[in-house]
Each structure stands twice: as structure tokens, then as C-alpha cells.
Amino acid sequence: MKAYYTELDKKEILIGQKERHLDARQLKDIPIFFVVGRPRSGTTLLRTLFDAHPNVVVPPECQLIVNLYPKYGKLKYWSKEKLEGFHHDLQSQWRFDLWPMDRQRLYRSLMNCVGKNSYGTICKVVYHEYRSIFKHGMLLALGDKNPGYTIYTSRLLKIFPEAKFIHIVRDYRDNFVSIRNVDFELPFISITVSKWKYFVRKFRKVSEKHPDTHLEIKYEDLVTNPEEEFSELCKFIGIPLSDKPFDFYKKSEEVLKIYPTDLILKYHSSLLKKISTSRIGLWKKELTNSELRVADACAGKYAELTGHQKTYPKPGVAAHLRSIPGKCFAGLLYFVTMIIDSFPYRLRMAILSKAPLVIGRFYLSIFDKKKLRELDKHMKQKPGLDNGDMAGKLKPVRQ
């Protein structure tokens, strides 16, 4: 890491305090890392551990870097007008409103970036303004947690050549059970496991070209030996080891004050407690033999490659046939995602705001009309619900 701090900087850089302020010049050389993986695989746990580290800040999930890249990614010189536009578009990013920060200070920090700056540096300025609930010291790294970024690591490396990536993989059967229990996506095991395999395959393909910047860990290892696993991750990122992250659950009251209580209790209640192994092996009680055969058929060789033993090494012809609709649907989603990524910014964002609900409804109209009726009923009960809210449930394109 470059020595960009002066002695005066070292006295003033205290994250979360009013006098702390790093400008674009200083933030340029702050390294960044990304936590990726399937939703409900432990990405939020990792994000919390790193955010609780005294030398790291990791804001909540928001895909602003990839979403705004088509419009601003190639800019080398930033005028005040461009920065105004960036700031305006930033406000419309899904979940950005959940980031605790001084919004006026964010605006001032961005306006101070007039001149030559990379897109990556501008994004770092935004991340730097996030205010964590944890106490910090000198900033040594910025982090990002976004499951959807698993398929964008090549693009992110172009934006941040120094970036590192941590891919956390959970047992594909437990991953499905967790997703189904919170009604996070379409609850079909063939779709979920096909997505799981696609994420693993995509990450590993890129990691073969960049082995020094891509690291894969197992969720089961992290919760079984958290201190040992986190120590290795700190070495990988290049930050000192600290035991403070493991006290993250002691901040539960602050978490519930800042973030929507219903969201936390439904999706991330485990973050209010100590790390435990209680969520390992849920599939053994909750999945039928038929579902297990389909899951094994969809996971293929990647089950063993990620250290997860199949229940049925040979699932049978019937299981393979039942898995075909889900495999095709998952493949279609990612094909459409790649096509949409090539569209101009405004068209791309307009489509992504509508696509989750439209595609989800289309699938349900064919394969689960009962679920579609439940969805329609839910929409009528909450008329203010928009497509962005439904993306939290369906999320077929971005996740």
C-alpha cells in the first residue's frame, strides 16, 4: 500500500468523526475488495465482520458501481455538471437510501472532485461517506458486498485493478432452503441450484486468470472456525487481524434503530446473535428425496468441487427431466442480463426496474399459477409496492 498519509492525516483520519475527511487524492490509493456469492450464503455475515473491523468500512448492499458504469465508467475528467448528474443518478439506486451518511457532506465531497479522476475513485468517495455503527481507526481498505457482482468481477477489475474478491459458497441445498424460507426468490429448487452452479462456475473461470485476486471460502468453514477463517481473509485483504469484529452482535440495538426492523428480523436475524453452526444442514430435515434428486442433478460436478457431498450421485432420469424447466429459465435470465448490459444507461435501468416482476409473473403463469394468485393478492394488499420492492422477492435478473 502506498504511503499517502501525512502525520497530520494520521491524527485526523478517524472514521465516523466529524473531522475525518479523505479527499479523492487520498482515496485513490485505498484498496477495495468485494464480497460476492449467492444470496443467503453468508455474504451479509462477511460484510458485517469486515465492517466491524477497525480499519475497514463496508456499506450495505447497493449495486451502484455496476449500474452507473455504462453512463460514467469511461470518464477521465469530471466537470461540475457531470458530478451533478452522477449525484442525481446515485439517489435513484435501489437501497442507497439505507446508507447512513451526511447527504450534504456527500454532495460537497463529490463537488470537490472536479478535474481528473477515474470512475473508481469517484465511487470510493461515495463509499467513504458511509457512516458505520462500529468504531474505527485509520482507514486501510474499503469493502463492498453484493451477491449480483459475482458475475461482474472482470468488469470490476477494469474499474479497480487493485481489487480483491471473496466468493463465499454455501451448500446448494441449504442455500435453497434459506431462500425459500424467507420468500426471497422464486421458490423452485431447480432454478435456485442452477443459479448457484452458474455463480460458482463464473467466479472460478475468472479466478483461473486472476488467482491472486480471487479467493473462495465455504460458509460452513466460516461459521465452524470463524477466527481461523477470518484471519486468512484479513491476510488476503492485507489488513491487520482484530478480534473486535466478532462482537458485532453487541450492536443489535443500534442496527434495529437505523435499519427497518421488519427487514432485519425477516432476512438477517442471525446478525443479532453470535456466529453459530445452527444453519448448517437444514436441508436434511426440510427437503424431500425428490427435491434432493433434482438439486443434485442441477449442481452436477460443482457439488464435489465446492466440497459438498451429493445425496444422490446418480439422481436418475426423472430428476434430470424435472430439472430442465428450471435450468432453462435460469439460463435465460443470465442470457437476458448480458443482453441488457449492452443497452444504453437509461434503457438498461428502465428495463431492470421492470424485469424482475415481469419475468417472475411470466414464469409463475406457466409453472405455478397458485403462487401467481398469491402474488397478485399481495400486490393488491400493498398497492404502493413497486417493482424495486418486488425485486427483493423475485430478483431473477440481478441475482
TAWO-V353713 format. One record per residue. N is the residue number from 1. PHI is phi as a letter, one per 30 degrees, with the letter a starting at -180 (none if undefined). PSI is psi in whole degrees, 0 to 359 (none if undefined). D_CENTER is the distance of its C-alpha to the mean C-alpha in whole Angstrom. Layout:
# TAWO-V353713
n:N phi:PHI psi:PSI d_center:D_CENTER
n:N phi:PHI psi:PSI d_center:D_CENTER
This chain:
# TAWO-V353713
n:1 phi:none psi:136 d_center:25
n:2 phi:d psi:148 d_center:28
n:3 phi:d psi:85 d_center:30
n:4 phi:c psi:357 d_center:29
n:5 phi:d psi:134 d_center:30
n:6 phi:c psi:171 d_center:34
n:7 phi:d psi:325 d_center:35
n:8 phi:d psi:319 d_center:35
n:9 phi:e psi:314 d_center:31
n:10 phi:d psi:330 d_center:31
n:11 phi:d psi:332 d_center:33
n:12 phi:c psi:336 d_center:31
n:13 phi:d psi:87 d_center:27
n:14 phi:b psi:105 d_center:26
n:15 phi:e psi:133 d_center:23
n:16 phi:j psi:352 d_center:23
n:17 phi:c psi:152 d_center:27
n:18 phi:d psi:323 d_center:29
n:19 phi:d psi:347 d_center:30
n:20 phi:d psi:129 d_center:27
n:21 phi:a psi:118 d_center:26
n:22 phi:c psi:135 d_center:25
n:23 phi:c psi:179 d_center:26
n:24 phi:e psi:324 d_center:25
n:25 phi:e psi:316 d_center:27
n:26 phi:d psi:320 d_center:26
n:27 phi:d psi:337 d_center:22
n:28 phi:e psi:320 d_center:23
n:29 phi:c psi:4 d_center:23
n:30 phi:d psi:123 d_center:20
n:31 phi:d psi:154 d_center:18
n:32 phi:b psi:148 d_center:14
n:33 phi:b psi:160 d_center:12
n:34 phi:b psi:132 d_center:8
n:35 phi:c psi:119 d_center:7
n:36 phi:b psi:171 d_center:5
n:37 phi:k psi:171 d_center:7
n:38 phi:d psi:148 d_center:8
n:39 phi:e psi:147 d_center:7
n:40 phi:i psi:32 d_center:10
n:41 phi:c psi:2 d_center:10
n:42 phi:j psi:8 d_center:10
n:43 phi:d psi:322 d_center:7
n:44 phi:d psi:325 d_center:8
n:45 phi:d psi:314 d_center:11
n:46 phi:d psi:317 d_center:10
n:47 phi:e psi:318 d_center:9
n:48 phi:d psi:317 d_center:12
n:49 phi:d psi:315 d_center:14
n:50 phi:d psi:322 d_center:14
n:51 phi:d psi:333 d_center:14
n:52 phi:d psi:353 d_center:17
n:53 phi:d psi:137 d_center:18
n:54 phi:d psi:348 d_center:21
n:55 phi:c psi:15 d_center:20
n:56 phi:b psi:146 d_center:17
n:57 phi:b psi:136 d_center:15
n:58 phi:b psi:105 d_center:11
n:59 phi:d psi:167 d_center:10
n:60 phi:d psi:169 d_center:8
n:61 phi:d psi:131 d_center:6
n:62 phi:a psi:126 d_center:8
n:63 phi:c psi:40 d_center:8
n:64 phi:d psi:327 d_center:11
n:65 phi:d psi:310 d_center:12
n:66 phi:d psi:321 d_center:12
n:67 phi:d psi:321 d_center:13
n:68 phi:c psi:353 d_center:16
n:69 phi:d psi:316 d_center:17
n:70 phi:e psi:330 d_center:19
n:71 phi:c psi:326 d_center:21
n:72 phi:b psi:353 d_center:21
n:73 phi:d psi:333 d_center:20
n:74 phi:c psi:3 d_center:24
n:75 phi:d psi:135 d_center:25
n:76 phi:c psi:333 d_center:27
n:77 phi:b psi:128 d_center:29
n:78 phi:c psi:113 d_center:28
n:79 phi:d psi:169 d_center:31
n:80 phi:d psi:324 d_center:30
n:81 phi:d psi:318 d_center:30
n:82 phi:d psi:320 d_center:27
n:83 phi:d psi:325 d_center:25
n:84 phi:d psi:316 d_center:27
n:85 phi:d psi:318 d_center:25
n:86 phi:d psi:314 d_center:22
n:87 phi:d psi:319 d_center:22
n:88 phi:d psi:312 d_center:23
n:89 phi:d psi:330 d_center:20
n:90 phi:d psi:323 d_center:17
n:91 phi:d psi:336 d_center:19
n:92 phi:c psi:0 d_center:18
n:93 phi:d psi:134 d_center:14
n:94 phi:e psi:125 d_center:13
n:95 phi:i psi:358 d_center:12
n:96 phi:d psi:332 d_center:13
n:97 phi:d psi:346 d_center:16
n:98 phi:d psi:353 d_center:15
n:99 phi:d psi:118 d_center:14
n:100 phi:d psi:123 d_center:18
n:101 phi:a psi:165 d_center:20
n:102 phi:d psi:105 d_center:23
n:103 phi:d psi:326 d_center:23
n:104 phi:d psi:323 d_center:26
n:105 phi:d psi:323 d_center:25
n:106 phi:e psi:313 d_center:22
n:107 phi:e psi:314 d_center:25
n:108 phi:d psi:320 d_center:27
n:109 phi:d psi:319 d_center:25
n:110 phi:d psi:319 d_center:24
n:111 phi:d psi:338 d_center:28
n:112 phi:d psi:359 d_center:29
n:113 phi:c psi:11 d_center:27
n:114 phi:e psi:130 d_center:30
n:115 phi:k psi:202 d_center:31
n:116 phi:d psi:117 d_center:29
n:117 phi:a psi:147 d_center:26
n:118 phi:d psi:161 d_center:23
n:119 phi:d psi:321 d_center:20
n:120 phi:d psi:320 d_center:18
n:121 phi:d psi:319 d_center:20
n:122 phi:d psi:319 d_center:20
n:123 phi:d psi:323 d_center:16
n:124 phi:d psi:324 d_center:17
n:125 phi:e psi:319 d_center:19
n:126 phi:d psi:313 d_center:17
n:127 phi:d psi:325 d_center:15
n:128 phi:d psi:334 d_center:18
n:129 phi:d psi:349 d_center:19
n:130 phi:d psi:137 d_center:16
n:131 phi:c psi:110 d_center:18
n:132 phi:d psi:156 d_center:17
n:133 phi:d psi:351 d_center:19
n:134 phi:c psi:150 d_center:20
n:135 phi:d psi:140 d_center:23
n:136 phi:b psi:164 d_center:22
n:137 phi:c psi:226 d_center:25
n:138 phi:d psi:134 d_center:25
n:139 phi:d psi:120 d_center:21
n:140 phi:c psi:342 d_center:21
n:141 phi:a psi:149 d_center:17
n:142 phi:c psi:145 d_center:14
n:143 phi:b psi:162 d_center:11
n:144 phi:b psi:137 d_center:7
n:145 phi:b psi:114 d_center:4
n:146 phi:a psi:109 d_center:1
n:147 phi:e psi:320 d_center:3
n:148 phi:d psi:341 d_center:6
n:149 phi:d psi:354 d_center:6
n:150 phi:e psi:325 d_center:8
n:151 phi:c psi:7 d_center:11
n:152 phi:b psi:20 d_center:11
n:153 phi:d psi:327 d_center:12
n:154 phi:d psi:317 d_center:16
n:155 phi:d psi:319 d_center:15
n:156 phi:d psi:329 d_center:13
n:157 phi:d psi:331 d_center:16
n:158 phi:d psi:324 d_center:19
n:159 phi:d psi:319 d_center:17
n:160 phi:b psi:86 d_center:17
n:161 phi:e psi:335 d_center:19
n:162 phi:d psi:358 d_center:19
n:163 phi:d psi:151 d_center:15
n:164 phi:b psi:156 d_center:14
n:165 phi:b psi:132 d_center:11
n:166 phi:c psi:117 d_center:11
n:167 phi:c psi:115 d_center:10
n:168 phi:c psi:129 d_center:11
n:169 phi:c psi:128 d_center:13
n:170 phi:c psi:154 d_center:14
n:171 phi:e psi:127 d_center:18
n:172 phi:e psi:333 d_center:17
n:173 phi:d psi:318 d_center:20
n:174 phi:d psi:324 d_center:18
n:175 phi:e psi:316 d_center:15
n:176 phi:d psi:316 d_center:17
n:177 phi:e psi:316 d_center:19
n:178 phi:d psi:317 d_center:16
n:179 phi:d psi:318 d_center:15
n:180 phi:d psi:322 d_center:18
n:181 phi:d psi:332 d_center:19
n:182 phi:c psi:6 d_center:17
n:183 phi:h psi:45 d_center:18
n:184 phi:d psi:324 d_center:14
n:185 phi:b psi:183 d_center:15
n:186 phi:e psi:123 d_center:18
n:187 phi:d psi:59 d_center:20
n:188 phi:b psi:122 d_center:21
n:189 phi:d psi:327 d_center:21
n:190 phi:d psi:324 d_center:22
n:191 phi:d psi:311 d_center:19
n:192 phi:d psi:314 d_center:16
n:193 phi:d psi:327 d_center:18
n:194 phi:d psi:321 d_center:18
n:195 phi:d psi:318 d_center:15
n:196 phi:e psi:313 d_center:14
n:197 phi:d psi:320 d_center:17
n:198 phi:d psi:317 d_center:16
n:199 phi:d psi:314 d_center:12
n:200 phi:d psi:313 d_center:14
n:201 phi:d psi:317 d_center:17
n:202 phi:d psi:315 d_center:15
n:203 phi:d psi:316 d_center:14
n:204 phi:d psi:328 d_center:17
n:205 phi:d psi:318 d_center:19
n:206 phi:d psi:323 d_center:18
n:207 phi:d psi:336 d_center:18
n:208 phi:d psi:328 d_center:22
n:209 phi:d psi:335 d_center:22
n:210 phi:b psi:64 d_center:20
n:211 phi:d psi:335 d_center:21
n:212 phi:d psi:345 d_center:21
n:213 phi:c psi:354 d_center:17
n:214 phi:b psi:128 d_center:15
n:215 phi:b psi:137 d_center:15
n:216 phi:c psi:134 d_center:15
n:217 phi:b psi:162 d_center:15
n:218 phi:c psi:137 d_center:16
n:219 phi:e psi:319 d_center:15
n:220 phi:d psi:322 d_center:19
n:221 phi:d psi:321 d_center:20
n:222 phi:d psi:315 d_center:17
n:223 phi:d psi:341 d_center:19
n:224 phi:d psi:319 d_center:22
n:225 phi:b psi:68 d_center:23
n:226 phi:d psi:318 d_center:20
n:227 phi:d psi:315 d_center:22
n:228 phi:d psi:314 d_center:23
n:229 phi:d psi:318 d_center:20
n:230 phi:d psi:328 d_center:18
n:231 phi:d psi:317 d_center:21
n:232 phi:d psi:324 d_center:21
n:233 phi:d psi:322 d_center:17
n:234 phi:d psi:320 d_center:19
n:235 phi:d psi:319 d_center:21
n:236 phi:d psi:318 d_center:19
n:237 phi:d psi:330 d_center:17
n:238 phi:j psi:37 d_center:21
n:239 phi:b psi:154 d_center:21
n:240 phi:d psi:151 d_center:24
n:241 phi:d psi:143 d_center:23
n:242 phi:b psi:147 d_center:23
n:243 phi:c psi:355 d_center:24
n:244 phi:d psi:326 d_center:23
n:245 phi:e psi:332 d_center:19
n:246 phi:d psi:358 d_center:21
n:247 phi:c psi:16 d_center:22
n:248 phi:e psi:326 d_center:19
n:249 phi:d psi:343 d_center:20
n:250 phi:d psi:351 d_center:23
n:251 phi:c psi:19 d_center:21
n:252 phi:e psi:322 d_center:21
n:253 phi:d psi:318 d_center:24
n:254 phi:d psi:321 d_center:22
n:255 phi:e psi:314 d_center:19
n:256 phi:d psi:337 d_center:21
n:257 phi:d psi:325 d_center:22
n:258 phi:d psi:316 d_center:20
n:259 phi:c psi:156 d_center:17
n:260 phi:e psi:123 d_center:18
n:261 phi:d psi:317 d_center:20
n:262 phi:d psi:325 d_center:20
n:263 phi:d psi:315 d_center:16
n:264 phi:d psi:313 d_center:16
n:265 phi:d psi:328 d_center:19
n:266 phi:d psi:316 d_center:17
n:267 phi:c psi:332 d_center:14
n:268 phi:b psi:37 d_center:14
n:269 phi:d psi:333 d_center:17
n:270 phi:d psi:340 d_center:17
n:271 phi:d psi:354 d_center:16
n:272 phi:c psi:3 d_center:19
n:273 phi:b psi:169 d_center:21
n:274 phi:d psi:158 d_center:21
n:275 phi:d psi:134 d_center:20
n:276 phi:b psi:170 d_center:21
n:277 phi:c psi:15 d_center:22
n:278 phi:d psi:341 d_center:23
n:279 phi:c psi:8 d_center:20
n:280 phi:d psi:134 d_center:21
n:281 phi:i psi:21 d_center:23
n:282 phi:d psi:330 d_center:23
n:283 phi:d psi:334 d_center:23
n:284 phi:d psi:333 d_center:27
n:285 phi:c psi:336 d_center:28
n:286 phi:c psi:347 d_center:26
n:287 phi:c psi:143 d_center:26
n:288 phi:d psi:165 d_center:29
n:289 phi:d psi:323 d_center:31
n:290 phi:d psi:316 d_center:31
n:291 phi:d psi:322 d_center:27
n:292 phi:d psi:322 d_center:27
n:293 phi:d psi:317 d_center:29
n:294 phi:d psi:318 d_center:26
n:295 phi:d psi:314 d_center:23
n:296 phi:d psi:325 d_center:25
n:297 phi:d psi:322 d_center:26
n:298 phi:d psi:323 d_center:23
n:299 phi:d psi:325 d_center:22
n:300 phi:h psi:217 d_center:25
n:301 phi:d psi:343 d_center:25
n:302 phi:d psi:346 d_center:21
n:303 phi:d psi:305 d_center:22
n:304 phi:d psi:323 d_center:24
n:305 phi:d psi:332 d_center:23
n:306 phi:c psi:8 d_center:20
n:307 phi:i psi:26 d_center:22
n:308 phi:c psi:123 d_center:22
n:309 phi:d psi:131 d_center:26
n:310 phi:d psi:149 d_center:27
n:311 phi:d psi:322 d_center:29
n:312 phi:b psi:93 d_center:31
n:313 phi:e psi:329 d_center:31
n:314 phi:b psi:90 d_center:33
n:315 phi:d psi:334 d_center:32
n:316 phi:j psi:159 d_center:34
n:317 phi:d psi:317 d_center:35
n:318 phi:e psi:319 d_center:34
n:319 phi:d psi:319 d_center:31
n:320 phi:d psi:322 d_center:30
n:321 phi:d psi:319 d_center:32
n:322 phi:d psi:337 d_center:30
n:323 phi:d psi:346 d_center:27
n:324 phi:e psi:311 d_center:27
n:325 phi:e psi:316 d_center:26
n:326 phi:d psi:319 d_center:23
n:327 phi:d psi:315 d_center:23
n:328 phi:d psi:319 d_center:24
n:329 phi:d psi:316 d_center:22
n:330 phi:d psi:319 d_center:19
n:331 phi:d psi:320 d_center:20
n:332 phi:d psi:319 d_center:21
n:333 phi:e psi:315 d_center:18
n:334 phi:d psi:330 d_center:17
n:335 phi:d psi:315 d_center:20
n:336 phi:d psi:321 d_center:20
n:337 phi:e psi:315 d_center:17
n:338 phi:d psi:322 d_center:18
n:339 phi:d psi:313 d_center:21
n:340 phi:d psi:326 d_center:20
n:341 phi:d psi:339 d_center:18
n:342 phi:d psi:353 d_center:21
n:343 phi:d psi:158 d_center:23
n:344 phi:e psi:157 d_center:24
n:345 phi:e psi:306 d_center:21
n:346 phi:d psi:317 d_center:23
n:347 phi:d psi:319 d_center:23
n:348 phi:d psi:314 d_center:20
n:349 phi:d psi:325 d_center:18
n:350 phi:d psi:319 d_center:21
n:351 phi:d psi:316 d_center:20
n:352 phi:d psi:333 d_center:17
n:353 phi:d psi:339 d_center:18
n:354 phi:c psi:329 d_center:20
n:355 phi:e psi:315 d_center:19
n:356 phi:e psi:314 d_center:17
n:357 phi:d psi:318 d_center:20
n:358 phi:d psi:311 d_center:23
n:359 phi:d psi:320 d_center:21
n:360 phi:d psi:317 d_center:21
n:361 phi:d psi:321 d_center:24
n:362 phi:d psi:314 d_center:26
n:363 phi:d psi:314 d_center:24
n:364 phi:d psi:326 d_center:26
n:365 phi:d psi:338 d_center:29
n:366 phi:c psi:315 d_center:30
n:367 phi:c psi:342 d_center:28
n:368 phi:a psi:79 d_center:28
n:369 phi:d psi:332 d_center:30
n:370 phi:d psi:316 d_center:30
n:371 phi:d psi:324 d_center:27
n:372 phi:d psi:319 d_center:27
n:373 phi:d psi:322 d_center:30
n:374 phi:d psi:321 d_center:28
n:375 phi:d psi:315 d_center:25
n:376 phi:d psi:319 d_center:28
n:377 phi:d psi:319 d_center:29
n:378 phi:d psi:320 d_center:26
n:379 phi:d psi:322 d_center:26
n:380 phi:d psi:325 d_center:30
n:381 phi:d psi:331 d_center:29
n:382 phi:b psi:75 d_center:27
n:383 phi:d psi:339 d_center:28
n:384 phi:d psi:357 d_center:26
n:385 phi:d psi:128 d_center:23
n:386 phi:c psi:181 d_center:21
n:387 phi:d psi:330 d_center:19
n:388 phi:d psi:322 d_center:16
n:389 phi:d psi:319 d_center:17
n:390 phi:d psi:335 d_center:17
n:391 phi:d psi:333 d_center:14
n:392 phi:d psi:333 d_center:12
n:393 phi:c psi:314 d_center:15
n:394 phi:c psi:310 d_center:15
n:395 phi:h psi:43 d_center:12
n:396 phi:d psi:335 d_center:14
n:397 phi:d psi:306 d_center:14
n:398 phi:d psi:337 d_center:10
n:399 phi:c psi:none d_center:9
